[in-house]
């Protein structure tokens, strides 16, 4: 009997001693967590999107307190979160600058496909490996939804072969920008509604052949802009958000006094105003039943 009980008592006693020792060591050498970390986590939006460059909101909060990370790196939280973090840290925070939103700079639903896959490839990153993609415009949105897959706010949907962003849901995390292999998504100031919805850098004739709404680099928008906010670089119009006043002249406005009267805005429709597009196809309205005859 003693041969059985002795090992039991020895093992039990050893376990009890080790447990007590570990409990004492944990308390003795406990690293005190700075309470500001939890306070900062509490004011962050909790998206855990990683747009700040750190592994989630907790990682960002820890980096702020322990490593002096910038206080305004949380794009989903914006100026509101940055201001509260500043109060917690007792530091001034630069919260200037407009809110940004992701926008797809392409009207790829009007671009034809040059080949069809018969396999199971269903991501933009994969398709882009084959001749630059399956659309006739090599700069076009491929529409396989890599951006939608990484969006933590369900703000992106692929409609008719091209991605669209619901700006009311976008949290400006920038994950879609990083996920797009064609670089057709950009974070732009949300209050600047006039947008060049094209990313093609091909010469005008080539771009127009590939897409009917491509920017052809004609420069009409730059000539008609009353604020000199538009330039043409590499066959593509660029709008300076600092100068743009959302007048819409480049879209369909009238030429300035003394300018060529033929300048009536973008001739291909590559520039849009009030950037709003449906994120899902509209459901067909139900047909009403015919009224019974008397």
C-alpha positions as CSV (number, residue, x, y, z in Angstrom):
1,X,0.0,0.0,0.0
2,X,2.8,2.4,0.9
3,X,4.4,1.7,-2.5
4,X,1.2,3.2,-4.1
5,X,0.6,6.1,-1.7
6,X,4.2,7.4,-1.5
7,X,4.5,8.4,-5.2
8,X,1.0,10.0,-5.0
9,X,2.0,12.1,-2.0
10,X,5.3,13.0,-3.6
11,X,3.8,14.1,-6.9
12,X,0.9,15.9,-5.1
13,X,3.4,17.7,-2.8
14,X,5.6,18.6,-5.7
15,X,2.7,20.0,-7.7
16,X,1.5,22.0,-4.7
17,X,5.0,23.5,-4.2
18,X,5.4,24.4,-7.8
19,X,2.0,26.0,-8.0
20,X,2.6,28.1,-4.9
21,X,6.1,29.1,-6.2
22,X,4.6,30.1,-9.6
23,X,1.9,32.1,-8.0
24,X,4.4,33.9,-5.8
25,X,6.7,34.5,-8.8
26,X,3.9,35.9,-10.9
27,X,2.9,38.4,-8.2
28,X,6.5,39.2,-7.4
29,X,7.7,39.9,-10.9
30,X,4.4,41.1,-12.4
31,X,4.8,43.8,-15.0
32,X,2.4,46.6,-14.3
33,X,0.3,47.5,-17.4
34,X,-0.1,51.2,-18.1
35,X,-3.8,52.0,-17.6
36,X,-3.6,54.4,-20.5
37,X,-3.4,51.5,-22.9
38,X,-6.9,50.3,-22.0
39,X,-8.2,53.9,-22.1
40,X,-6.9,54.4,-25.6
41,X,-8.3,51.0,-26.8
42,X,-11.6,52.3,-25.4
43,X,-11.7,55.4,-27.7
44,X,-10.5,53.5,-30.8
45,X,-13.2,52.3,-33.2
46,X,-12.3,48.6,-32.7
47,X,-12.0,47.8,-36.4
48,X,-8.6,46.1,-35.9
49,X,-7.9,46.9,-39.5
50,X,-4.2,47.5,-39.2
51,X,-4.3,50.7,-41.2
52,X,-2.2,52.3,-38.4
53,X,0.7,49.9,-39.1
54,X,0.2,48.0,-35.9
55,X,-1.5,44.6,-35.1
56,X,-4.9,45.8,-34.2
57,X,-6.2,48.5,-31.9
58,X,-4.6,47.0,-28.8
59,X,-1.2,46.9,-30.6
60,X,-1.6,50.5,-31.7
61,X,-2.5,51.6,-28.1
62,X,0.5,49.8,-26.7
63,X,2.8,51.4,-29.3
64,X,1.5,54.8,-28.4
65,X,2.1,54.4,-24.7
66,X,5.3,52.4,-24.8
67,X,7.0,53.5,-28.1
68,X,5.7,57.0,-28.8
69,X,3.7,56.0,-31.9
70,X,1.9,58.9,-33.7
71,X,-1.4,59.8,-32.0
72,X,-3.3,60.4,-35.2
73,X,-2.6,57.2,-37.2
74,X,-6.0,55.7,-36.8
75,X,-7.8,56.6,-40.0
76,X,-11.1,55.0,-39.1
77,X,-11.3,56.9,-35.9
78,X,-10.2,60.1,-37.6
79,X,-9.9,63.5,-35.8
80,X,-12.3,62.5,-33.0
81,X,-10.3,59.5,-31.9
82,X,-7.0,61.4,-32.3
83,X,-8.3,64.2,-30.1
84,X,-9.4,61.8,-27.3
85,X,-6.0,60.0,-27.5
86,X,-4.3,63.3,-27.1
87,X,-6.3,64.1,-24.0
88,X,-5.4,60.7,-22.5
89,X,-1.7,61.2,-23.4
90,X,-1.7,64.8,-22.3
91,X,-0.4,66.0,-25.7
92,X,-1.6,68.2,-28.5
93,X,-2.6,66.4,-31.7
94,X,-2.8,67.7,-35.2
95,X,-6.3,66.8,-36.3
96,X,-6.3,69.0,-39.4
97,X,-7.1,67.7,-42.8
98,X,-10.3,66.5,-44.4
99,X,-11.8,63.0,-43.9
100,X,-10.8,60.7,-46.6
101,X,-12.7,57.9,-48.4
102,X,-11.7,55.2,-50.8
103,X,-12.7,55.6,-54.4
104,X,-12.3,53.3,-57.4
105,X,-10.7,55.3,-60.2
106,X,-12.1,53.2,-63.0
107,X,-15.3,52.7,-64.9
108,X,-14.3,49.1,-65.7
109,X,-17.9,47.9,-66.3
110,X,-17.6,49.5,-69.7
111,X,-14.4,47.6,-70.6
112,X,-14.6,44.4,-72.5
113,X,-12.8,41.2,-71.6
114,X,-10.1,39.9,-73.9
115,X,-10.2,36.3,-72.6
116,X,-12.1,34.1,-70.2
117,X,-10.8,31.8,-67.6
118,X,-12.0,28.2,-67.5
119,X,-10.3,27.3,-64.2
120,X,-11.1,28.2,-60.6
121,X,-9.1,31.4,-60.5
122,X,-11.2,34.0,-58.8
123,X,-9.1,36.8,-57.4
124,X,-7.7,40.0,-58.9
125,X,-4.2,39.1,-57.8
126,X,-4.3,35.8,-59.7
127,X,-5.9,37.1,-62.9
128,X,-3.4,40.0,-63.0
129,X,-0.6,37.5,-63.4
130,X,-1.9,36.6,-66.8
131,X,-1.1,39.2,-69.4
132,X,-1.9,42.0,-66.9
133,X,-5.5,40.9,-66.5
134,X,-8.5,39.8,-68.6
135,X,-9.7,43.2,-69.6
136,X,-8.8,45.1,-72.8
137,X,-7.6,48.1,-70.6
138,X,-4.5,47.0,-68.8
139,X,-5.2,49.5,-66.1
140,X,-8.8,48.5,-65.4
141,X,-10.4,47.2,-62.2
142,X,-10.6,43.5,-62.7
143,X,-13.7,43.1,-60.6
144,X,-12.9,39.8,-58.7
145,X,-13.4,41.5,-55.3
146,X,-10.0,41.4,-53.6
147,X,-10.9,44.8,-52.2
148,X,-14.3,43.7,-51.0
149,X,-12.8,40.6,-49.3
150,X,-10.5,42.7,-47.0
151,X,-12.9,45.5,-46.3
152,X,-13.9,45.3,-42.6
153,X,-16.8,47.7,-43.0
154,X,-18.7,45.9,-45.9
155,X,-18.3,49.1,-47.8
156,X,-17.2,47.6,-51.1
157,X,-19.2,45.5,-53.6
158,X,-18.5,44.4,-57.1
159,X,-21.3,45.4,-59.4
160,X,-21.3,44.7,-63.1
161,X,-17.6,43.7,-63.1
162,X,-16.2,46.7,-61.2
163,X,-15.8,47.6,-57.5
164,X,-17.9,50.4,-56.0
165,X,-17.4,52.0,-52.6
166,X,-20.2,53.0,-50.4
167,X,-18.7,56.2,-48.9
168,X,-21.2,56.2,-46.1
169,X,-19.7,53.0,-44.8
170,X,-16.0,53.6,-45.7
171,X,-13.8,53.9,-42.6
172,X,-10.7,55.0,-44.6
173,X,-8.6,52.1,-43.4
174,X,-6.8,51.8,-46.8
175,X,-6.9,48.0,-46.8
176,X,-8.6,48.0,-50.2
177,X,-5.8,50.3,-51.6
178,X,-3.2,47.8,-50.5
179,X,-5.2,44.8,-51.8
180,X,-5.8,46.1,-55.4
181,X,-3.1,44.7,-57.7
182,X,-4.1,47.3,-60.4
183,X,-3.7,50.3,-58.1
184,X,-7.1,51.7,-59.1
185,X,-8.3,52.5,-55.6
186,X,-7.1,55.6,-53.8
187,X,-8.0,57.5,-50.5
188,X,-9.2,60.9,-51.6
189,X,-10.8,63.8,-49.6
190,X,-14.4,62.9,-49.1
191,X,-15.5,66.5,-49.6
192,X,-14.0,66.7,-53.1
193,X,-16.7,65.1,-55.3
194,X,-15.1,65.9,-58.7
195,X,-13.0,62.8,-59.5
196,X,-11.1,61.4,-62.5
197,X,-12.5,57.9,-62.7
198,X,-9.7,56.5,-64.9
199,X,-6.2,55.2,-64.2
200,X,-5.0,54.6,-67.7
201,X,-1.7,56.0,-68.7
202,X,-1.9,54.8,-72.3
203,X,-1.9,57.4,-75.2
204,X,-5.3,58.7,-75.9
205,X,-6.0,56.6,-79.0
206,X,-5.0,53.4,-77.2
207,X,-6.9,54.3,-74.1
208,X,-10.1,55.2,-76.0
209,X,-10.0,52.0,-78.0
210,X,-9.8,49.9,-74.8
211,X,-12.5,51.9,-72.9
212,X,-15.1,54.4,-74.1
213,X,-14.9,56.4,-70.9
214,X,-11.1,56.5,-70.6
215,X,-9.1,59.7,-70.0
216,X,-7.4,60.5,-73.3
217,X,-5.1,63.2,-72.0
218,X,-6.6,65.8,-74.2
219,X,-6.2,68.6,-71.6
220,X,-9.6,70.1,-72.0
221,X,-10.3,69.8,-68.3
222,X,-7.1,71.6,-67.5
223,X,-7.9,74.4,-69.9
224,X,-11.4,74.9,-68.6
225,X,-10.7,74.7,-64.9
226,X,-11.0,78.2,-63.4
227,X,-8.7,77.3,-60.5
228,X,-5.9,75.7,-62.4
229,X,-6.5,72.6,-60.3
230,X,-6.0,70.1,-63.1
231,X,-2.8,68.9,-64.8
232,X,-2.2,66.1,-67.3
233,X,0.7,63.8,-66.5
234,X,1.5,60.6,-68.4
235,X,-1.7,61.0,-70.5
236,X,-3.8,61.1,-67.4
237,X,-5.6,64.1,-65.8
238,X,-4.9,64.7,-62.1
239,X,-6.9,67.0,-59.8
240,X,-5.2,68.9,-57.0
241,X,-7.7,68.6,-54.1
242,X,-6.2,71.7,-52.5
243,X,-7.2,73.8,-55.5
244,X,-10.4,72.1,-56.6
245,X,-13.6,73.9,-55.5
246,X,-16.1,71.2,-56.8
247,X,-17.4,73.6,-59.5
248,X,-17.8,70.7,-62.0
249,X,-16.6,72.8,-65.0
250,X,-14.3,70.0,-66.0
251,X,-17.3,67.6,-66.1
252,X,-19.8,69.5,-68.3
253,X,-19.3,73.2,-67.6
254,X,-19.0,76.2,-69.9
255,X,-15.6,77.6,-71.0
256,X,-14.3,80.7,-69.3
257,X,-14.5,84.0,-71.1
258,X,-12.1,84.2,-74.0
259,X,-11.6,80.4,-74.1
260,X,-12.5,78.2,-77.0
261,X,-16.3,77.7,-76.9
262,X,-15.8,74.1,-77.9
263,X,-14.4,73.3,-74.5
264,X,-17.4,71.9,-72.8
265,X,-15.8,69.6,-70.3
266,X,-14.5,66.0,-70.5
267,X,-15.4,64.6,-73.9
268,X,-15.3,61.0,-72.7
269,X,-17.0,61.2,-69.4
270,X,-13.9,60.2,-67.5
271,X,-14.5,62.9,-64.9
272,X,-17.6,62.6,-62.6
273,X,-19.1,65.0,-60.1
274,X,-20.9,64.1,-56.9
275,X,-19.2,60.7,-56.7
276,X,-22.1,58.4,-55.8
277,X,-22.8,55.0,-57.4
278,X,-25.1,52.1,-56.4
279,X,-23.2,49.5,-54.4
280,X,-25.8,46.8,-55.2
281,X,-28.1,46.3,-58.2
282,X,-31.5,47.8,-57.6
283,X,-34.2,45.2,-57.1
284,X,-36.9,45.1,-59.7
285,X,-40.1,46.8,-58.5
286,X,-42.9,44.2,-58.0
287,X,-45.7,44.4,-60.6
288,X,-49.0,45.4,-59.2
289,X,-51.9,43.2,-59.8
290,X,-54.5,44.3,-62.3
291,X,-57.6,45.7,-60.7
292,X,-60.6,43.4,-61.0
293,X,-63.2,44.5,-63.5
294,X,-66.7,45.2,-62.4
